[in-house]
C-alpha cells in the first residue's frame, strides 16, 4: 500500500517537473498583442508632443519680438530705450501712433520707432507742395478737409459706418484724408489692404464720388487722400438735344 502511494507521488512530481519545462507560449502571444495595441497610443503621443513643441516655439518667437529692445523717440524728441511691447502700451495710453522709422539707430543698430499724433501721420511735405501749386479755381470748388483714422482690425459694422461718413463728406465737396493703422509687427497688412480696396469700391459705385491720390505706406500705416470729383465730371459732358418738332403741313388755299 505504501509502495503504491510512493508510486503515485513520484508520478505527480514527474508531471509537475514536465509542466515546468514546457514554454508558456500563450503568455508570449498575449504580450505581443499588448505591445501592438500600445503602439498607436505611443505614436499619437509622439505627434501630440511635436505639435505642442512647435506651438511653444512659435509663442516664444512672438514673445521675443515683443520683448525686443528698440529706440523710441517721444513727441518732445526725447530718446529712450524700451521694448516694443512697452512702446505699444505707451502709445495706447497717450492716444498716439507708433511709427516705425526706416533707418535704424546709428549707434546701436536697434529698430527706431516714433510716437506721433494723428495730425502728424496725415501731414506730409509733398501734400503741402501740392497744395501750394493748386489753382484758385480748385480752392473755390473744394471745401475744408476731413480726417478719418481706421484700425486694421475694425469690424464690418464699424467699417460700414466709416464708409457712410466718407460718402457724405465727398458729396459735400470735402477732401477726405484716411489713415489706416495696423500692428507694428506687420500682422495686419492684409486687413489694411482689404480696407483700402473696400473704400476704393465704395467711392466708385454706383457713381464716382472721388479719387484716391497720394497713397503711401509708412511701416504699419497706410495713408491717402480722397479728392472729390466735380459734378460735371460725374455726370459727363454729353448733352441731350430736344427732339425736333414734326414739320407743319401746308394747306393750299382754294
Secondary structure as GFF3:
##gff-version 3
##sequence-region A 1 254
A	DSSP	alpha_helix	2	21	.	.	.	ID=ss1
A	DSSP	alpha_helix	25	66	.	.	.	ID=ss2
A	DSSP	beta_strand	69	73	.	.	.	ID=ss3
A	DSSP	beta_strand	79	83	.	.	.	ID=ss4
A	DSSP	alpha_helix	84	93	.	.	.	ID=ss5
A	DSSP	beta_strand	97	100	.	.	.	ID=ss6
A	DSSP	beta_strand	112	116	.	.	.	ID=ss7
A	DSSP	alpha_helix	118	122	.	.	.	ID=ss8
A	DSSP	alpha_helix	125	132	.	.	.	ID=ss9
A	DSSP	alpha_helix	136	141	.	.	.	ID=ss10
A	DSSP	beta_strand	145	151	.	.	.	ID=ss11
A	DSSP	alpha_helix	156	171	.	.	.	ID=ss12
A	DSSP	beta_strand	175	181	.	.	.	ID=ss13
A	DSSP	alpha_helix	189	202	.	.	.	ID=ss14
A	DSSP	beta_strand	210	218	.	.	.	ID=ss15
A	DSSP	beta_strand	221	228	.	.	.	ID=ss16
A	DSSP	alpha_helix	231	235	.	.	.	ID=ss17
###
